[in-house]
Amino acid sequence: MFTILEKTIAFMALLRILSGCIEVFAAYLMIRFNDIEKALIINSSLALIGPLILILTTTIGIFGIADKLSFSKVFWIALGVGCILYGVKHNG
């Protein structure tokens, strides 16, 4: 009847909930300040939080299944996350 969540899943979900709450709060601040410059600063701050949450949730997930993965698969996952971050942050 009741399903017990794995700790890994619970931590990943909590991080995503925290990320969503931060996004909603940022939207509230943008509306509250009603200023384009402040809204851009708030939005830029979110650009730092998003990749951090991505890295943390991916790291937690990888540690959760580390005993089931070979080193080469962990390498490819890390490389993929690195490519995503490079693509998002690279100016050019």
N, C-alpha and C positions, 0 to 999 in steps of 0.2 A: 504494500500500500504506500508506504513512505519511501522515497528515494533519498539516500544520503549523498550529498554532493562531495566529490573529491575536493581536497584542500586546494589543489592546483586550479580547478575550475572556479572555485569560490573566489580565490585571489584574483584570477584573471577577470572575472565578472565584476568584482568590486572596483578594480582599477578602471574598467570601462564605465561603470556607474559614476565614479569620481570624475572621470574625464567629461562625461555628459553634463554633470552638475556644474563643472567649471565653464563649459560652453554656454549653458543657460545663464549662468551668473554674468558671463561676459556680455551676452546679448542684453541682459537687464541693464548693465552699466552703460552700454552704448545708448540705449534708450534714455536712461536717466540723465546722462551728460548732454545728450542732444548736440554734440559737437563733432564735426567730421574728423578733426585732428586727433581728438581723444579716442574716437572710435577706431581710427587707424592704429593708434598705439596699442589699444586693447587687442585688436585683431592680430597685430604683429606678435604680441605676447603669446597668443594662442598658437602661433606657429612654432614656438619653442616647446609647448606642452604636448602637442600632438605626437611628434616623433618620440618624445620621451616615454609616453604611454605605450606607443607601438613597441619600442625596444623592451620595456619592462614586461609587457604581457607576452611578447614572443619569448623572452628569456625564461619567464616562469613556465610557459608551456613546454619549452625545450627541456628544462630541468625535470619537468613532470614525466616526459617520455624518454629521457636520456638513456635509460637502460634498454630501451627498445630500438634505439637508433645507432647506426654505425657512425664512425668518425666522419666518413665522407659525406653522409647525409647532413650531419650537423654543419659541416663546412659549407655545403651548398645552401642551406637555410640561412646561415650567417651572411654569405655572399649576396643572397637575394635581398635580405633586409638592408644590407649596405648599399646595394644598387638603388633600392627605393629611396633611401635617405639621400643618396648622392643626387638622384634625379629631382628630388623635391628642393634640396638646398642649393644646388649648383647654379651659379649665375652664368648664363652663357647661351 
